[in-house]
Amino acid sequence: MMELKGTYTAMITPFKDTVLDLEGFRKNLQVQIDSGVTGILPLGTTGETPTLTDEEQEQIIRAAVELGKNKVQIMIGTGSNSTLTTIKRTAKAKELGADIVLIVTPYYNKPSQTGIFNHFKAVTEAVDIPIVVYNIAGRTGVNITTDTLEKIASLPNIIGVKEASGNIEQIGEVIDRIQRKNPDFSVLSGDDSITLPLISLGGKGVISVASNLIPKKMVEFVDACLASDMGKARDLHFELLQFFHVEFIEGNPSSIKAAMNLAGMPAGDVRAPLAPVSEDAKKKIKDVMKRLM
């Protein structure tokens, strides 16, 4: 079973005048590889996946595999609000060489806990690939309860959860009831700002937005947390905390893209219905970056 531990970058999708910038994606990926991240996550929330065509998604997966295979773990977001579509995307990601897939709770439909379990069960029965569950009620409208996640974790190929519920009590319960009893299951933070408390409870790492811009610093931070070097981890947490706030100042990925553009990295604008950040937000991001970089 593949080990899920460390720093994973939820990669942006760079555009030039709303056109997919594949060369920019490759440049950003090389930065991630050179910085020592454990893995990358194209086609997640930060990648603006709902705005990408099937052809664009396939191009991104091919580029990620071509450059990153056997250098970083390649986790591909394949979830949707349709079980059949999720199965199709998951099978395609496996065919193209993905190591892992990330599957979000079906959004908009607001399924029951039974419906959520049946969704993941159907995917595990259809495609043989390691799967990370993505729990983010703020975007999907439905929280995966610990009872339901416990049942999902018993399915074949379920290797972990990206926990973005924001509920540290629930996260601790998931670590205690599921991860501590199953060494092949990992709890990863879905929010940069709770990485330290999550790992201090026993979690295994983070799927990070911040590491698009500061991958080396995030690797250093997560490694300190995992080594239980709490003095260093705490210092880095507070050093990074203001950036963790401004990277979402006017939504994701609008804010992290603004930061990357200011740093001269390939990013470009966001696609509608998202909008670029305001000048006021850009100034706040720039001020924090001056202190951080």
Stockholm file with secondary structure:
# STOCKHOLM 1.0

chainA/1-293         MMELKGTYTAMITPFKDTVLDLEGFRKNLQVQIDSGVTGILPLGTTGETPTLTDEEQEQIIRAAVELGKNKVQIMIGTGSNSTLTTIKRTAKAKELGADIVLIVTPYYNKPSQTGIFNHFKAVTEAVDIPIVVYNIAGRTGVNITTDTLEKIASLPNIIGVKEASGNIEQIGEVIDRIQRKNPDFSVLSGDDSITLPLISLGGKGVISVASNLIPKKMVEFVDACLASDMGKARDLHFELLQFFHVEFIEGNPSSIKAAMNLAGMPAGDVRAPLAPVSEDAKKKIKDVMKRLM
#=GR chainA/1-293 SS CCCCCEEEEECCCCEETTEECHHHHHHHHHHHHHHTCSEEETTSTTTTGGGSCHHHHHHHHHHHHHHHTTTSEEEEECCCSCHHHHHHHHHHHHHHTCSEEEEECCCSSCCCHHHHHHHHHHHHHHCCSCEEEEECHHHHSCCCCHHHHHHHHTSTTEEEEEECSCCHHHHHHHHHHTGGGCTTCEEEESSGGGHHHHHHTTCCEEEESGGGTCHHHHHHHHHHHHTTCHHHHHHHHHHHHHHHHHTTTTCTTHHHHHHHHHTTCSCCCCCTTSCCCCHHHHHHHHHHHHHHC
#=GC SS_cons         CCCCCEEEEECCCCEETTEECHHHHHHHHHHHHHHTCSEEETTSTTTTGGGSCHHHHHHHHHHHHHHHTTTSEEEEECCCSCHHHHHHHHHHHHHHTCSEEEEECCCSSCCCHHHHHHHHHHHHHHCCSCEEEEECHHHHSCCCCHHHHHHHHTSTTEEEEEECSCCHHHHHHHHHHTGGGCTTCEEEESSGGGHHHHHHTTCCEEEESGGGTCHHHHHHHHHHHHTTCHHHHHHHHHHHHHHHHHTTTTCTTHHHHHHHHHTTCSCCCCCTTSCCCCHHHHHHHHHHHHHHC
//
